Amino acid sequence: MPSIRLAAFLLAAALVGGCRIESRPPANLGSELDAAAVRSAIAAHYSQIDPLTRVVRSDLHQEGILTTAWVVTSPAFPEGAAERTELLVLRLEPAGWRVVFVGSPAGPRP
């Protein structure tokens, strides 16, 4: 009986040792090309809302097909108007990146 258990254990160890789990993200996911596409989608989002709004800075964090972006915008007019910070969530879809959520922080950005 112990020899059957030992043989089963050795067979299982050999099978597990020969297996390898791989996870491959889609091509270009997380690359500079991808970041440029996300920034382009952000610029398109703001140009639809107000064509005169300028994107001053965007900090991106990507996890798979989702990207969060802290975006600082400034209105073109009037001069000296306050900058605005928003959190955008974008999702990668077959047609490209799309903004799926926009939120404004209640306090200063963490």
C-alpha contacts under 8 A as a table, 3 or more apart, distances in Angstrom:
res1	aa1	res2	aa2	distance
1	M	4	I	5.29
1	M	5	R	6.61
2	P	5	R	5.16
2	P	6	L	6.09
3	S	6	L	4.96
3	S	7	A	6.00
4	I	7	A	5.07
4	I	8	A	6.10
5	R	8	A	5.04
5	R	9	F	6.05
6	L	9	F	5.04
6	L	10	L	6.11
7	A	10	L	5.11
7	A	11	L	6.06
8	A	11	L	5.08
8	A	12	A	6.10
9	F	12	A	5.13
9	F	13	A	6.08
10	L	13	A	5.04
10	L	14	A	6.11
11	L	14	A	5.13
11	L	15	L	6.23
12	A	15	L	5.12
12	A	16	V	6.07
13	A	16	V	5.18
13	A	17	G	5.90
14	A	17	G	5.09
14	A	18	G	6.29
15	L	18	G	5.24
15	L	19	C	6.49
16	V	19	C	5.20
17	G	20	R	7.89
25	P	29	L	6.46
25	P	64	G	7.18
26	P	29	L	5.69
28	N	31	S	5.21
28	N	33	L	6.73
28	N	34	D	6.08
29	L	34	D	6.00
29	L	64	G	7.16
29	L	65	I	7.77
30	G	34	D	5.78
30	G	35	A	6.83
30	G	62	Q	6.57
30	G	64	G	7.79
31	S	34	D	5.05
31	S	35	A	6.34
32	E	35	A	4.92
32	E	36	A	6.14
33	L	36	A	5.14
33	L	37	A	6.36
34	D	37	A	5.03
34	D	38	V	6.29
35	A	38	V	5.04
35	A	39	R	6.20
35	A	60	L	7.73
36	A	39	R	5.10
36	A	40	S	6.12
37	A	40	S	5.00
37	A	41	A	6.26
37	A	96	G	7.89
37	A	97	W	7.11
38	V	41	A	5.08
38	V	42	I	6.25
38	V	90	L	7.78
38	V	97	W	6.14
39	R	42	I	4.99
39	R	43	A	6.19
39	R	58	S	7.69
40	S	43	A	5.09
40	S	44	A	6.16
41	A	44	A	5.01
41	A	45	H	6.11
41	A	97	W	6.09
41	A	98	R	6.60
41	A	99	V	7.48
42	I	45	H	5.03
42	I	46	Y	6.42
42	I	99	V	7.45
43	A	46	Y	5.31
43	A	47	S	6.11
43	A	55	V	7.01
44	A	47	S	5.05
44	A	48	Q	6.29
45	H	48	Q	5.43
45	H	49	I	6.65
45	H	99	V	7.28
46	Y	49	I	5.06
46	Y	50	D	5.96
46	Y	51	P	6.80
46	Y	53	T	6.67
47	S	50	D	5.26
47	S	51	P	4.19
47	S	52	L	7.27
47	S	53	T	7.05
48	Q	51	P	6.38
50	D	53	T	5.64
52	L	75	P	6.33
52	L	76	A	5.45
52	L	77	F	7.73
53	T	73	T	6.58
53	T	74	S	5.85
53	T	75	P	4.52
53	T	76	A	5.75
54	R	73	T	5.51
54	R	74	S	5.28
54	R	75	P	6.07
54	R	76	A	6.52
55	V	58	S	7.41
55	V	71	V	7.05
55	V	72	V	6.11
55	V	73	T	4.46
55	V	74	S	6.52
56	V	71	V	7.62
56	V	72	V	5.46
56	V	73	T	5.21
56	V	74	S	6.53
57	R	71	V	5.84
57	R	72	V	5.18
57	R	73	T	7.12
58	S	69	A	6.15
58	S	70	W	5.55
58	S	71	V	4.40
58	S	72	V	6.31
59	D	69	A	5.38
59	D	70	W	5.20
59	D	71	V	6.60
60	L	67	T	6.72
60	L	68	T	5.82
60	L	69	A	4.52
60	L	70	W	6.76
61	H	67	T	5.58
61	H	68	T	5.33
61	H	69	A	6.44
62	Q	65	I	7.42
62	Q	66	L	5.92
62	Q	67	T	4.24
62	Q	68	T	6.45
63	E	66	L	5.44
63	E	67	T	6.18
64	G	67	T	7.77
65	I	91	R	5.68
65	I	92	L	5.06
66	L	89	V	7.02
66	L	90	L	5.75
66	L	91	R	4.69
66	L	92	L	6.48
67	T	89	V	5.72
67	T	90	L	5.14
67	T	91	R	6.46
68	T	87	L	7.01
68	T	88	L	5.71
68	T	89	V	4.55
68	T	90	L	6.36
69	A	87	L	5.73
69	A	88	L	5.12
69	A	89	V	6.39
69	A	90	L	7.96
70	W	85	T	6.83
70	W	86	E	5.81
70	W	87	L	4.70
70	W	88	L	6.46
71	V	85	T	5.60
71	V	86	E	5.32
71	V	87	L	6.27
71	V	88	L	7.27
72	V	83	E	6.51
72	V	84	R	5.54
72	V	85	T	4.49
72	V	86	E	6.59
73	T	83	E	5.60
73	T	84	R	5.25
73	T	85	T	6.47
74	S	81	A	7.17
74	S	82	A	6.79
74	S	83	E	4.65
74	S	84	R	6.33
75	P	78	P	7.13
75	P	81	A	6.66
75	P	82	A	7.91
75	P	83	E	7.36
76	A	79	E	6.89
77	F	80	G	8.00
77	F	81	A	7.16
78	P	81	A	5.77
85	T	104	S	6.61
85	T	105	P	7.39
85	T	109	R	7.90
86	E	102	V	6.80
86	E	103	G	5.67
86	E	104	S	4.64
86	E	105	P	6.69
87	L	101	F	7.93
87	L	102	V	5.73
87	L	103	G	5.07
87	L	104	S	6.03
87	L	105	P	7.37
88	L	99	V	6.71
88	L	100	V	7.59
88	L	101	F	5.59
88	L	102	V	4.64
88	L	103	G	6.50
89	V	99	V	5.89
89	V	100	V	5.74
89	V	101	F	5.03
89	V	102	V	6.63
90	L	97	W	6.22
90	L	98	R	5.29
90	L	99	V	4.32
90	L	100	V	5.47
90	L	101	F	7.08
91	R	97	W	5.61
91	R	98	R	5.48
91	R	99	V	6.58
91	R	100	V	6.65
92	L	95	A	7.99
92	L	96	G	5.65
92	L	97	W	4.50
92	L	98	R	6.48
93	E	96	G	5.11
93	E	97	W	5.95
93	E	98	R	7.02
99	V	102	V	7.53
105	P	108	P	7.00
105	P	109	R	6.86
